[in-house]
Amino acid sequence: MHRGNGHSFWAPWGALLVAGCCGILGCSRELPLEPVTARPGASGAYVLCEGLWGHDNSVLARIELPDRVIPDVLAGTGLRLGDVGNDLQRRGDTLYVVVSGSRSIECFHVPTARWIGRIRLQQNRYPRQLCIVNDTLGVVTDLYGDAVTTVHLRRLEELPELCRVGPAPEGIARWQQMLFVANSGYGDYRAGEPRAGTVSVLHLFPLREEALLRVGPNVVSVLVHPRWARLYVLYLHLPSMWERDSLGGVVEYDLPTLQERRRWRVRLTGYDAAWSSTGDTLLLLTREGVAGVDVREGISRAPFLVLRNPAPDTDAWYTVAVDGAARYWVGNARSYTVAGEVVLFSATGLVQGRFPVGVNPGAIVPF
């Protein structure tokens, strides 16, 4: 979801100008860990706080309702999460944390928050987002390598198979035997390259590119609808295009034909998106708060405000998630340089709790 450096939207692009990243401590998988104080059976959310680029200060927090926060589930274990936590995915009882600067995918047991192990990627990788294909296979976008690489989720190792895509791939999603990869071009830095602002459509077995969708400037995220055969692609404006094209947007495609169906213009301020509990609405981040796009067939409606940010000058809403009770979890990064918070809203939009967390809460997975 995120470009690192507390991606206050522009700041992380400087990362391309610097070579090298901080690494996490080289702890073996067999290292004995102190017991985690998480309560098995509790409900709440995991929160990935990406930290600041180059500061090695990413943390994984755990919120247990109604009012308990474990700020760092690795505290007291001798382990650190690493530099720039960028993605958080769950399959069953395993939570996968993509740590870009440290070139790793850290694995945790959801019920207890215990660290399971690590997938270490090659030194030249910069993993951005993970797509879980099945119990054993994961596909990871490599932001600096212009490729997707594969990992074995049980053996906890990188696999040799990879596929070249466009410049600076970020978001990734799957539908049946198709993978969709957002080739952002990394803002202005590589916007002039021929395949920037596109989505690579890959065939899974074997892994190869089959089509290319031309979307718009700075394509960052791709989502497949949970029930309907549709693909949704988010793109942002470029700094250099502010006067000519100050809005980003969402593009809807039919699957498997890849025919464009609809477009919505939205002034997006973040990469993250989520589905409403009913699947009728795509939730997006804007300066005003959480906006909604009604994706029902036959509905023609402009994007509308779902949750209002009461202090947009000081609070930057950075991520959004929806749990099984239709509640909204919103990560507030504030100024992108200080500790953030997670705000829990009821299904009707009332604040039900505020939870202090680390710097730049950029991904939330309810449990």
N, C-alpha and C positions, 0 to 999 in steps of 0.2 A: 503494500500500500503506500510506502513512504520513501522519500528520497534522502533520508538521513539528515544529520545536522539539525535536528529539530525542525524539519524542513519547512521553516516558516515561508515556504513556497519558493523563495528565490535563493536563499542561502546555500542549500546543498549543491547547487550547480558548480560552486567553486571546487567541489570534491574532484571533479575531472581534471583540475589543474595541478593536483598534488598526487604523487605516486606513493603507493604503500598504504597500509592500514594497520591499526593496532591489532594484536592477536590476543585471544583469551588464554588463560593459564593452561599449560599442557597437562591437565590431570587425566589419569587413566580411567577407563570405564570401571575398573575394580576398586577405585578409591572408596574407602568406607565413609559414609555420610552420616552426619548427625540426624536424628529423627526430626522430621518437619512437623510443625505444630498445627498443620491443617486438620480440620475436623472432617473425617470421612462421613459422607452423607449430607454434608452441608450444601446449600445452594447459594449461588452467587455468580461471580464472573472472574475469569483471568484477564489481566490487563498487561499488555506489553508496552513498556515505557522505553522508547527507542534511545533516549539520552541525546547527547550531542556528538556530532561526528568527530572522531579522533580522541574522545575523552574516555572511552572504555567504560561507560557508565549506564549501559542498558540494564534494566531489571525486569523481572516478571513478578507482578504483584497478584495477590489473590484476595478478592473481596468475598466475605462470607456474610450473608444476610442474617440478621437485620443491620448490624453495625460494626462488624469486625473487619480489619484490614491487615493482611500480612504484606508489608511493603516490598519485601524481597524474599521469595521462597528459597533462595540459595543462601541466605544469611546463615552463618555459622557452619557451613559445609566445607569451606575452603575453596569453593568454586565461585566464579563470576560468569555472568551471561556473556559479556563481551562488548564489542563496539558496534553500534547501530543495529538495534533490533528492528527488523523491517516487516515481518509477517508472522501471523499466528494462525495455525490450522489445527483442527481436531478431527481424529478418526477413532471412533470407539472410546476407549479409555486412555488414548495416547494424545498428547498435545505436542505439536511440532513448532519450534520457534526458529525462524530464519534470522541469523545474525550476519549481516552483510559484511561489515568490516573485518570480522573475525573468521569469515569464510566457513561457517558451520551451521548445522541444523541441530539444535538442542532438543532432546526428547524428555517429556515429563509424564508421570502417571497422574491422570486427571483427578481421581478421587482423593489422593493423598498429597499431591504436589511434589512427589519425590522425583529427583532427576534419574532418568533411566540410562541415558548414554548420549553419544554425539556422532553425527555424520560430519566428518571433516572433508571439505572440498579442496581441490587443488589450489595452489598458491595464487594462480592468476585469475581465479573466479571472484565474482562479486555477486553472490546470490541475492535475488531481489524478492521474488514471490514463489511460493510452492503450490503446485496442483497435485492433490492426492488422487491417483488413478484407481488404485485398489489397495489391498492389504500389504502388498510388497513393493509397488512401484510408485515413485513420485517423480514429477518433472519440475525443474527449477529454472526460472529465467536468470540469465547471467548478464547483468546490466552492462558490464565493461566488455564482455566477450562477444556480444551480438549473437547469442545462441541460447538454446535451452539445453540443459544437461539432465541426466537421469540419476536417481538414487534408489538404493534398495532399502526399504523402510524397516525390514526385519533384521537384515545383516548389518544395518547402519554403516553403509559404505556407498561411495560414488561409483556409478557404473560407467563403462566406456562409451556408451551410445550418447551422442548429442546431435543437434540439428541447428544449422545456421539459420538465423532469421534477420530482421531488420536492425537498424541502429538503436541501441539502448532499450532492449526489451524490459518491460516492467510487469504489468498485470498478465495473468494467465488463467484460463478457465477451460472446462471440458464439457463436451456433449457427445455422448456415445463414443464413437471412434475418432472424434474430431477434437483438436486442441486449438485454442485461440490465444494469440500472443500479441500484446500491445507494444508496438514499436514506437516509443515516444519520441526518439531523437533527442531526448534530454533537454527539453526546452529549446532555447536559441542555439545551444552549443552545436547541435548536429541537425538542425532543422532543414538545412539545405541539401541534405543527402537524399538520394532518390526514393528510398523506402521509408523515410521518416513520416510519421503521421498515418501509419497503416496498421492493419491487423494481419499477421501471418496466420493462415489456416493450415494446420498440420494434420496429417494422418498419423494415428498412434502406432499401429503395428504393420509395417515398420515405420519408424519415425521419419517423416519427410514432409516438406512443404508442398501443398497442393494448390493453394490460391492466396491471393492478396487483396484485402479490402482497403480501399482508400477512404479514410474517415474524415480527418481534419487535423489541425495543428496540435501537437503535443498529446497524443493518445496515451492514456495512462492506465485505464482499468477496463476489464471485460467481465461481464457477468452473464450467466445463463439463467433463465427463469426457472424457478424450482418445479413448475408443472408444465408450462407451455414450451413448445419448441421455438424459442426465440433467444437471440443474442442481443445484449445491450453493451454499448461501448461508450465510455466517457472520454472526452477530450477537453483540454484546457486551452486558454489563449496563450500566446507567446508574449513576453515583455515587449519585443520589437513590433508586435502587431496591436498594441494596446489601443491606438487611435483608430485602427481600421477594423479590428475584430476583438472587441473587449470582452466578448462572451465566450464561454465554453459551451458544451452541450452534450446531449445524449443521442445516440443513433440506435435504432432498433432494426434488426435483421431477422428474416425468416430462416428457419432451419428445416431441412438441410440445404435449401436452395441458395442461401446467402444473398437473397434479394433484399435490398433496403426497403423498409416499410414506412418508418416515421422518423422525424427528428424533432427534438425539443431544444430550444436555446435557454441555457441557464448560466448564470454567473457563478461558476463553481470556484470554491476556494480550497478544496481538498480532493484527495484521490479516493477516499473511502466511500462506500455505498452499501446499502443493506436493503433487504426486502421487508415490507410490512408483514405482520403476522398472517394476513390473508393472502399475500402475494399480489394484491391489486396495485400496490404503490411501490415505486422505487424511491428510496430515501437517499438524499444527496446533501452534501455540506455546502453551505453558502455563508456569506458574512452575516446574514440576518438570522441564521440558525440552521435547522434541518428542513430542507425543502422536499416536496413530494411530487413525483410524476406518476399520474394515473395511467397505467399501461393496459387497462381493459380494452378488449376489442370493441370498436365502434365509439369509444369515448374520445372526444376532442376537447381537451381542457389544458389551459396553461399551467405550468408548474406553480404550486401553491405552498404556503408555509405550514409545516406540521408542528414544529417546535420553535419558539422564538428565543433567540439569544438576547437576554436583557442588557448585556454590556459588551457589544461588539467591538468597542474601542480598546478594551482591555482583555477580553476573553476570546480566544481562538478555538472554536470547536473543531476537533481534529479527527474524530472517529465516531461512528455510530453503530450500534448493534441492537437487535431485538431478541428478547428471550421468549420462552414458551408461554409466559403469562401476558404476552403482548406489551411488555414494558420496554421502554427505550433506555439504553445505556449510552451516554455521551461522554467522550473524553475531551476535556478542556485543557489545552496546552498553554493557556494564558499567553505569555510573551514568547514562548518557545525556548526560553533559557532558564526558567525556574521550575520548581516542582509544580505539577499539574494536579488535576482532580478528575474524578468520574462522577457525573451527576446521573441519578436514576430517576426516570419519569414514569408515572403510571401510564396506562393505555390511554387515559384521557388528558395527558399532558401535565399532571401535577407533580411537583418535585417530591420524591419519596426518600431521598437520601443524597448526601454528598460525602465522597470518600477521597481523602488525600492519597496521592500516588506520586511516582517519580516524574522525571522530566520527559515531556512529550508523550503522553499516553496515546499511542497510535494504532492500537488494535485491541479489540475486546472480544472474548469468547465466553458467553454465559454457560453455566453448567447447572 
